[in-house]
Amino acid sequence: MLIGLMRPVETASFPVEGASLEEIQTRLEEHRPEGFDLVSSPVEMIKGAAVLKATGTFARRDQVTEIEADDLDALQAKVPEGWQLLSVRSV
């Protein structure tokens, strides 16, 4: 018997602007959907302006669920589209 952990694969991106990195982080946090973590936020300086731009990408990190199957092929067949298998253990 195998037990697998899976979670949804879902991302959301939001562009923000701010005068400092702290302001960028604050604005990104305001956009963070519940259950999502910030995974990327490259910042660019705008030439001739005192403004920073960033696009924050958030990925869902909640809803971890266990599934069971007799073998790896059957376990992978149980993973629905839009989800990813994180780990597998034998019991």
N, C-alpha and C positions, 0 to 999 in steps of 0.2 A: 504494500500500500504506500502511495506517495501523497504527501500533502504539499500544496503549493500556496504561496502568498502572491496575490495579484492586486493591482491598483489601477484606477483609470488613468489614461494618458490624455491629458487635456491642458492646453495652454491658453493664456490670454495676454495680449500686449497693449500697453497704454503709453502714448507719448506725453511727456511732461517738459516744462521749462522752469528754470529757477535761476536765481542770482548766485547760489552757492551749492556745493555738494550736499550740505545739510538740508537745504530747501528741496533739492531734487529727491532726497531720501524721504522727506516728510510727504511730499506730493505723491510719490510712488506708494507709500504706505496707505494713503487715502484711497488709492485705486485697488488695493489688494483684495481680491475676492476671498470670502471665507473658505478655508481649506486649501488655499494656494500659498506657495512660498515664492519669493523673488529668486529667480535663477540667473538672470542676466539684466544688466542695466548700463550698457555702454553710454558714456557721456561725450558730447562733442561741444566744442566752443564755437560760437558764431563769430565769424570774422567781423571786427569793427563794432561789436556789441558786447555789453556786459551781461549776456544771457548764456546760460548753459542749456543744452537740449539733451534729453535722454529718452530712450524707449525701454521701458521696463517690461520684461517678459516674466510672467508668473506661471508656475506649473502646479497642477493639483497634486497634493501629497497626502491627502486623507483617504478614507474609504478603503483601507487595506482589508482584503477579504481572503479567507482560506477556502481552498477547493481540494477535493480528494479524488484520486483515481488509482487504478491498479498499475498502470504503467505511464511512462512519459508521454507517449503519443495520445493516450486518452486524456491525460491532464492538460496537454496543450490544446486539445480539441474543446475543452471546457472554457478556455479563456475567450470571452466575447470580444468582438471587434471594438477597438477603442480602449482596451485594457492591456496591461503588460504583466507578464509573469516575473516576479521579483526573485523568488527563491523556491527551491524544492528540497524537501527532506523526506527521508524514508522512515516509516514506522513499523 
